[in-house]
């Protein structure tokens, strides 16, 4: 019995030390990570005549159902999420004459 007790006594400090080292190594990257940048979770409705399209846009990480989430998030980051300062781009869809209007509703959080 004393042999078993001696082995158990040695394994407890070893396990405790290993568990503590593992906990510290797992916690260190999280503490050292830079704070996350601006993020967005937006719902976008595009109205063009009788055609209504719906997209989702998530930033940080960039994604969602938006056809070009990376570019959209980059544009939002440039204006710090202030949608009123966005201007139409050079894409042909943005250059249609006013006789063929496209309305957009954006809801969510930045």
N, CA and C atoms as an extended XYZ file, in Angstrom:
330
Properties=species:S:1:pos:R:3:atomname:S:1:resname:S:1:resid:I:1 pbc="F F F"
N         0.802       -1.184        0.000 N   UNK     1
C         0.000        0.000        0.000 CA  UNK     1
C         0.849        1.253        0.000 C   UNK     1
N         1.958        1.245        0.627 N   UNK     2
C         2.782        2.449        0.673 CA  UNK     2
C         3.326        2.789       -0.707 C   UNK     2
N         3.526        1.790       -1.557 N   UNK     3
C         4.019        2.045       -2.910 CA  UNK     3
C         2.926        2.766       -3.713 C   UNK     3
N         1.719        2.281       -3.628 N   UNK     4
C         0.631        2.951       -4.328 CA  UNK     4
C         0.460        4.382       -3.831 C   UNK     4
N         0.542        4.581       -2.548 N   UNK     5
C         0.400        5.906       -1.975 CA  UNK     5
C         1.515        6.828       -2.473 C   UNK     5
N         2.729        6.302       -2.548 N   UNK     6
C         3.860        7.109       -3.015 CA  UNK     6
C         3.649        7.508       -4.481 C   UNK     6
N         3.181        6.579       -5.302 N   UNK     7
C         2.939        6.904       -6.712 CA  UNK     7
C         1.815        7.943       -6.837 C   UNK     7
N         0.753        7.780       -6.056 N   UNK     8
C        -0.351        8.730       -6.114 CA  UNK     8
C         0.101       10.101       -5.637 C   UNK     8
N         0.929       10.142       -4.621 N   UNK     9
C         1.405       11.413       -4.100 CA  UNK     9
C         2.244       12.139       -5.148 C   UNK     9
N         3.026       11.404       -5.926 N   UNK    10
C         3.853       12.036       -6.960 CA  UNK    10
C         3.006       12.478       -8.148 C   UNK    10
N         1.957       11.721       -8.498 N   UNK    11
C         1.188       12.056       -9.683 CA  UNK    11
C         0.273       13.262       -9.457 C   UNK    11
N        -0.182       13.486       -8.249 N   UNK    12
C        -1.066       14.625       -7.994 CA  UNK    12
C        -0.349       15.942       -8.262 C   UNK    12
N         0.874       16.185       -7.723 N   UNK    13
C         1.542       17.442       -8.041 CA  UNK    13
C         1.871       17.545       -9.544 C   UNK    13
N         2.227       16.432      -10.165 N   UNK    14
C         2.519       16.451      -11.594 CA  UNK    14
C         1.284       16.850      -12.385 C   UNK    14
N         0.131       16.242      -12.064 N   UNK    15
C        -1.105       16.579      -12.757 CA  UNK    15
C        -1.508       18.022      -12.484 C   UNK    15
N        -1.352       18.482      -11.259 N   UNK    16
C        -1.721       19.857      -10.922 CA  UNK    16
C        -0.830       20.841      -11.676 C   UNK    16
N         0.471       20.546      -11.741 N   UNK    17
C         1.407       21.420      -12.452 CA  UNK    17
C         1.090       21.433      -13.946 C   UNK    17
N         0.831       20.267      -14.514 N   UNK    18
C         0.510       20.170      -15.936 CA  UNK    18
C        -0.787       20.919      -16.243 C   UNK    18
N        -1.798       20.738      -15.399 N   UNK    19
C        -3.074       21.419      -15.622 CA  UNK    19
C        -2.905       22.931      -15.518 C   UNK    19
N        -2.111       23.394      -14.560 N   UNK    20
C        -1.889       24.832      -14.402 CA  UNK    20
C        -1.148       25.394      -15.608 C   UNK    20
N        -0.128       24.679      -16.089 N   UNK    21
C         0.623       25.139      -17.258 CA  UNK    21
C        -0.269       25.179      -18.497 C   UNK    21
N        -1.105       24.171      -18.641 N   UNK    22
C        -2.019       24.131      -19.777 CA  UNK    22
C        -3.023       25.277      -19.704 C   UNK    22
N        -3.553       25.556      -18.528 N   UNK    23
C        -4.513       26.657      -18.363 CA  UNK    23
C        -3.862       27.995      -18.681 C   UNK    23
N        -2.624       28.188      -18.243 N   UNK    24
C        -1.922       29.440      -18.519 CA  UNK    24
C        -1.634       29.571      -20.008 C   UNK    24
N        -1.196       28.489      -20.638 N   UNK    25
C        -0.884       28.573      -22.067 CA  UNK    25
C        -2.134       28.818      -22.903 C   UNK    25
N        -3.281       28.307      -22.457 N   UNK    26
C        -4.522       28.531      -23.199 CA  UNK    26
C        -5.040       29.948      -22.962 C   UNK    26
N        -4.824       30.499      -21.781 N   UNK    27
C        -5.334       31.829      -21.466 CA  UNK    27
C        -4.452       32.928      -22.049 C   UNK    27
N        -3.169       32.703      -22.186 N   UNK    28
C        -2.254       33.736      -22.638 CA  UNK    28
C        -2.599       34.289      -24.008 C   UNK    28
N        -2.858       33.475      -25.052 N   UNK    29
C        -3.192       34.075      -26.345 CA  UNK    29
C        -4.462       34.924      -26.288 C   UNK    29
N        -5.433       34.533      -25.505 N   UNK    30
C        -6.659       35.309      -25.426 CA  UNK    30
C        -6.397       36.654      -24.768 C   UNK    30
N        -5.551       36.673      -23.749 N   UNK    31
C        -5.257       37.932      -23.076 CA  UNK    31
C        -4.365       38.807      -23.938 C   UNK    31
N        -3.499       38.208      -24.734 N   UNK    32
C        -2.559       38.969      -25.535 CA  UNK    32
C        -3.157       39.429      -26.856 C   UNK    32
N        -4.305       38.888      -27.244 N   UNK    33
C        -4.913       39.239      -28.523 CA  UNK    33
C        -5.348       40.695      -28.523 C   UNK    33
N        -5.227       41.336      -29.682 N   UNK    34
C        -5.658       42.720      -29.819 CA  UNK    34
C        -7.181       42.791      -29.722 C   UNK    34
N        -7.691       43.898      -29.224 N   UNK    35
C        -9.153       44.006      -29.162 CA  UNK    35
C        -9.739       43.946      -30.565 C   UNK    35
N       -10.932       43.351      -30.703 N   UNK    36
C       -11.520       43.223      -32.034 CA  UNK    36
C       -11.848       44.592      -32.620 C   UNK    36
N       -11.762       44.685      -33.949 N   UNK    37
C       -12.104       45.919      -34.641 CA  UNK    37
C       -13.605       46.068      -34.738 C   UNK    37
N       -14.045       47.122      -35.416 N   UNK    38
C       -15.481       47.327      -35.547 CA  UNK    38
C       -16.140       46.143      -36.234 C   UNK    38
N       -17.313       45.823      -35.789 N   UNK    39
C       -18.041       44.716      -36.401 CA  UNK    39
C       -19.424       45.186      -36.801 C   UNK    39
N       -20.046       44.440      -37.681 N   UNK    40
C       -21.393       44.785      -38.135 CA  UNK    40
C       -22.211       43.524      -38.293 C   UNK    40
N       -23.479       43.678      -38.094 N   UNK    41
C       -24.455       42.631      -38.360 CA  UNK    41
C       -25.654       43.348      -38.960 C   UNK    41
N       -25.713       43.377      -40.296 N   UNK    42
C       -26.693       44.196      -40.996 CA  UNK    42
C       -27.615       43.364      -41.869 C   UNK    42
N       -28.851       43.804      -41.980 N   UNK    43
C       -29.807       43.267      -42.931 CA  UNK    43
C       -30.022       44.321      -44.003 C   UNK    43
N       -29.950       43.948      -45.257 N   UNK    44
C       -30.044       44.893      -46.365 CA  UNK    44
C       -31.188       44.469      -47.283 C   UNK    44
N       -32.095       45.389      -47.550 N   UNK    45
C       -33.185       45.168      -48.499 CA  UNK    45
C       -32.966       46.095      -49.689 C   UNK    45
N       -33.006       45.546      -50.896 N   UNK    46
C       -32.825       46.317      -52.119 CA  UNK    46
C       -34.119       46.237      -52.917 C   UNK    46
N       -34.720       47.394      -53.159 N   UNK    47
C       -35.981       47.495      -53.904 CA  UNK    47
C       -35.693       48.085      -55.279 C   UNK    47
N       -35.995       47.344      -56.330 N   UNK    48
C       -35.807       47.818      -57.699 CA  UNK    48
C       -37.056       47.432      -58.480 C   UNK    48
N       -37.988       48.383      -58.570 N   UNK    49
C       -39.276       48.055      -59.187 CA  UNK    49
C       -39.997       47.019      -58.355 C   UNK    49
N       -40.428       45.934      -59.000 N   UNK    50
C       -41.105       44.840      -58.296 CA  UNK    50
C       -40.126       43.828      -57.707 C   UNK    50
N       -38.848       44.001      -57.994 N   UNK    51
C       -37.812       43.077      -57.530 CA  UNK    51
C       -37.323       43.521      -56.143 C   UNK    51
N       -37.413       42.633      -55.178 N   UNK    52
C       -36.922       42.911      -53.824 CA  UNK    52
C       -35.901       41.831      -53.482 C   UNK    52
N       -34.726       42.278      -53.107 N   UNK    53
C       -33.673       41.331      -52.710 CA  UNK    53
C       -33.265       41.596      -51.274 C   UNK    53
N       -32.887       40.525      -50.608 N   UNK    54
C       -32.504       40.623      -49.205 CA  UNK    54
C       -31.120       40.024      -49.026 C   UNK    54
N       -30.258       40.735      -48.296 N   UNK    55
C       -28.902       40.260      -48.031 CA  UNK    55
C       -28.591       40.427      -46.550 C   UNK    55
N       -27.664       39.630      -46.098 N   UNK    56
C       -27.107       39.786      -44.767 CA  UNK    56
C       -25.647       40.160      -44.916 C   UNK    56
N       -25.159       41.024      -44.043 N   UNK    57
C       -23.753       41.428      -44.081 CA  UNK    57
C       -23.203       41.412      -42.678 C   UNK    57
N       -22.119       40.688      -42.500 N   UNK    58
C       -21.426       40.628      -41.218 CA  UNK    58
C       -19.994       41.055      -41.447 C   UNK    58
N       -19.486       41.883      -40.559 N   UNK    59
C       -18.092       42.330      -40.640 CA  UNK    59
C       -17.377       41.917      -39.359 C   UNK    59
N       -16.140       41.509      -39.517 N   UNK    60
C       -15.248       41.100      -38.422 CA  UNK    60
C       -15.753       39.833      -37.739 C   UNK    60
N       -15.713       38.717      -38.418 N   UNK    61
C       -15.187       38.456      -39.763 CA  UNK    61
C       -16.212       38.801      -40.847 C   UNK    61
N       -15.686       39.146      -42.020 N   UNK    62
C       -16.529       39.540      -43.142 CA  UNK    62
C       -17.240       38.326      -43.732 C   UNK    62
N       -18.532       38.476      -43.961 N   UNK    63
C       -19.284       37.361      -44.532 CA  UNK    63
C       -20.760       37.698      -44.637 C   UNK    63
N       -21.551       36.679      -44.788 N   UNK    64
C       -22.988       36.838      -44.952 CA  UNK    64
C       -23.388       36.527      -46.380 C   UNK    64
N       -24.617       36.848      -46.722 N   UNK    65
C       -25.112       36.545      -48.064 CA  UNK    65
C       -24.867       37.685      -49.047 C   UNK    65
N       -24.271       38.783      -48.599 N   UNK    66
C       -23.944       39.900      -49.490 CA  UNK    66
C       -23.004       39.391      -50.580 C   UNK    66
N       -23.225       39.776      -51.851 N   UNK    67
C       -22.400       39.238      -52.937 CA  UNK    67
C       -20.934       39.639      -52.873 C   UNK    67
N       -20.583       40.727      -52.176 N   UNK    68
C       -19.182       41.138      -52.049 CA  UNK    68
C       -18.956       41.677      -50.642 C   UNK    68
N       -19.048       40.782      -49.672 N   UNK    69
C       -18.999       41.161      -48.261 CA  UNK    69
C       -17.698       41.863      -47.896 C   UNK    69
N       -16.578       41.393      -48.413 N   UNK    70
C       -15.289       41.995      -48.079 CA  UNK    70
C       -15.208       43.454      -48.469 C   UNK    70
N       -15.613       43.767      -49.692 N   UNK    71
C       -15.581       45.150      -50.170 CA  UNK    71
C       -16.575       46.005      -49.399 C   UNK    71
N       -17.777       45.472      -49.149 N   UNK    72
C       -18.790       46.227      -48.402 CA  UNK    72
C       -18.294       46.551      -46.998 C   UNK    72
N       -17.691       45.590      -46.339 N   UNK    73
C       -17.171       45.834      -44.990 CA  UNK    73
C       -16.013       46.827      -45.022 C   UNK    73
N       -15.151       46.737      -46.038 N   UNK    74
C       -14.055       47.707      -46.174 CA  UNK    74
C       -14.607       49.122      -46.307 C   UNK    74
N       -15.654       49.281      -47.122 N   UNK    75
C       -16.269       50.604      -47.303 CA  UNK    75
C       -16.875       51.106      -45.990 C   UNK    75
N       -17.511       50.220      -45.244 N   UNK    76
C       -18.091       50.620      -43.963 CA  UNK    76
C       -17.013       51.002      -42.961 C   UNK    76
N       -15.903       50.272      -42.962 N   UNK    77
C       -14.811       50.605      -42.044 CA  UNK    77
C       -14.219       51.975      -42.375 C   UNK    77
N       -14.136       52.312      -43.671 N   UNK    78
C       -13.579       53.615      -44.082 CA  UNK    78
C       -14.405       54.774      -43.542 C   UNK    78
N       -15.704       54.586      -43.402 N   UNK    79
C       -16.582       55.660      -42.914 CA  UNK    79
C       -17.027       55.405      -41.470 C   UNK    79
N       -16.362       54.487      -40.792 N   UNK    80
C       -16.660       54.125      -39.412 CA  UNK    80
C       -18.143       53.824      -39.220 C   UNK    80
N       -18.726       53.137      -40.211 N   UNK    81
C       -20.112       52.704      -40.114 CA  UNK    81
C       -21.150       53.788      -40.359 C   UNK    81
N       -20.716       54.999      -40.709 N   UNK    82
C       -21.656       56.095      -40.958 CA  UNK    82
C       -22.206       55.971      -42.375 C   UNK    82
N       -23.370       55.368      -42.504 N   UNK    83
C       -23.950       55.100      -43.819 CA  UNK    83
C       -24.275       56.371      -44.596 C   UNK    83
N       -24.502       57.469      -43.909 N   UNK    84
C       -24.848       58.717      -44.592 CA  UNK    84
C       -23.677       59.286      -45.392 C   UNK    84
N       -22.465       58.851      -45.086 N   UNK    85
C       -21.305       59.377      -45.815 CA  UNK    85
C       -20.903       58.483      -46.988 C   UNK    85
N       -21.571       57.344      -47.150 N   UNK    86
C       -21.263       56.475      -48.292 CA  UNK    86
C       -21.741       57.122      -49.582 C   UNK    86
N       -20.971       56.962      -50.651 N   UNK    87
C       -21.331       57.486      -51.965 CA  UNK    87
C       -21.396       56.340      -52.956 C   UNK    87
N       -22.236       56.471      -53.991 N   UNK    88
C       -22.317       55.402      -54.994 CA  UNK    88
C       -20.946       55.105      -55.588 C   UNK    88
N       -20.716       53.844      -55.851 N   UNK    89
C       -19.448       53.424      -56.426 CA  UNK    89
C       -19.464       53.496      -57.938 C   UNK    89
N       -18.444       52.929      -58.537 N   UNK    90
C       -18.327       52.967      -59.992 CA  UNK    90
C       -18.987       51.763      -60.657 C   UNK    90
N       -19.547       50.864      -59.900 N   UNK    91
C       -20.221       49.693      -60.456 CA  UNK    91
C       -21.389       50.159      -61.319 C   UNK    91
N       -21.620       49.548      -62.484 N   UNK    92
C       -22.726       49.970      -63.367 CA  UNK    92
C       -24.088       50.032      -62.674 C   UNK    92
N       -24.333       49.166      -61.719 N   UNK    93
C       -25.616       49.192      -61.015 CA  UNK    93
C       -25.789       50.481      -60.218 C   UNK    93
N       -24.675       51.099      -59.831 N   UNK    94
C       -24.738       52.346      -59.063 CA  UNK    94
C       -24.864       53.568      -59.966 C   UNK    94
N       -24.721       53.394      -61.263 N   UNK    95
C       -24.711       54.523      -62.187 CA  UNK    95
C       -25.974       54.619      -63.041 C   UNK    95
N       -27.024       53.912      -62.659 N   UNK    96
C       -28.275       53.939      -63.432 CA  UNK    96
C       -28.903       55.323      -63.337 C   UNK    96
N       -29.565       55.761      -64.396 N   UNK    97
C       -30.227       57.067      -64.337 CA  UNK    97
C       -31.342       57.063      -63.303 C   UNK    97
N       -31.723       58.238      -62.863 N   UNK    98
C       -32.752       58.365      -61.834 CA  UNK    98
C       -34.118       57.879      -62.298 C   UNK    98
N       -34.270       57.607      -63.589 N   UNK    99
C       -35.546       57.076      -64.078 CA  UNK    99
C       -35.693       55.596      -63.743 C   UNK    99
N       -34.647       54.984      -63.249 N   UNK   100
C       -34.670       53.570      -62.871 CA  UNK   100
C       -34.132       53.458      -61.438 C   UNK   100
N       -34.870       54.019      -60.458 N   UNK   101
C       -34.330       54.110      -59.097 CA  UNK   101
C       -34.224       52.763      -58.393 C   UNK   101
N       -33.279       52.716      -57.509 N   UNK   102
C       -33.080       51.577      -56.620 CA  UNK   102
C       -33.076       52.137      -55.204 C   UNK   102
N       -33.925       51.614      -54.354 N   UNK   103
C       -33.977       52.030      -52.953 CA  UNK   103
C       -33.368       50.928      -52.101 C   UNK   103
N       -32.685       51.346      -51.056 N   UNK   104
C       -32.012       50.393      -50.182 CA  UNK   104
C       -32.372       50.728      -48.731 C   UNK   104
N       -32.718       49.706      -47.968 N   UNK   105
C       -32.920       49.832      -46.526 CA  UNK   105
C       -31.867       48.988      -45.839 C   UNK   105
N       -31.209       49.589      -44.864 N   UNK   106
C       -30.183       48.871      -44.109 CA  UNK   106
C       -30.561       48.946      -42.634 C   UNK   106
N       -30.637       47.791      -41.994 N   UNK   107
C       -30.987       47.705      -40.583 CA  UNK   107
C       -29.939       46.857      -39.871 C   UNK   107
N       -29.687       47.156      -38.623 N   UNK   108
C       -28.778       46.328      -37.847 CA  UNK   108
C       -27.905       47.151      -36.943 C   UNK   108
N       -26.745       46.634      -36.655 N   UNK   109
C       -25.831       47.326      -35.743 CA  UNK   109
C       -24.426       47.386      -36.335 C   UNK   109
N       -23.729       48.425      -35.985 N   UNK   110
C       -22.319       48.597      -36.377 CA  UNK   110
C       -21.531       48.580      -35.090 C   UNK   110
